[in-house]
Amino acid sequence: MLIWPHHAEYLLGDMVKKKNPHAVALGRLGGSKGGKIRAAKLTSEQRSKIARNAVLARWDKVKKSKETKSGETAG
């Protein structure tokens, strides 16, 4: 039997903590704007630096995963 997250309330009854729908709606409003507004405030150099750091972090993750698979210790 597959259990999906939205079935948790059905399966667990009162044990599930319910979210306030108004708080969820407010979170969506701010969250949908946040990235665009932040990007608009950054300079092109700042955006470039953030993107470069993200790429380096992804490649570092790939390298560590390959080292772990080959039996070497990461570190």
Secondary structure, DSSP 4 states (H G I P E B T S, - for coil): ----GGGHHHHHGGGSPPPPHHHHHHHHHHHHHHHHHHHHHS-HHHHHHHHHHHHHHHHHHHHHHHHHHTTPPP-
